[in-house]
Amino acid sequence: MSYEARLLTLTDVKSRVGISGATIYRKMADGTFPKPAKVGARSLWPSPKIDEWIASVLDSQNMGQNMGRDSQAKKKPL
């Protein structure tokens, strides 16, 4: 199965990432979410950009879950 990049509407993006439109626009304003491309009068997000954002969120969550584990493993038992 091959993956085809496509342009996503706001409805598509909300469905894919699971956050509201207001949160998407707030994150765009603070630079933590990709901005859409203007196609005529429409704002559309390239699907690879959304996929990258999802992967970065998952990576940061996984990194946060692993933080401190190395230092705990090095502690000597009492």
Protein Blocks (a to p, Z undefined) as FASTA:
>chain_A
ZZddddddfklmmmmnopafklmmmmmmnopaccdddehjbccddfklmmmmmmmmmmmm
mmmmmgoklmmmmpccZZ
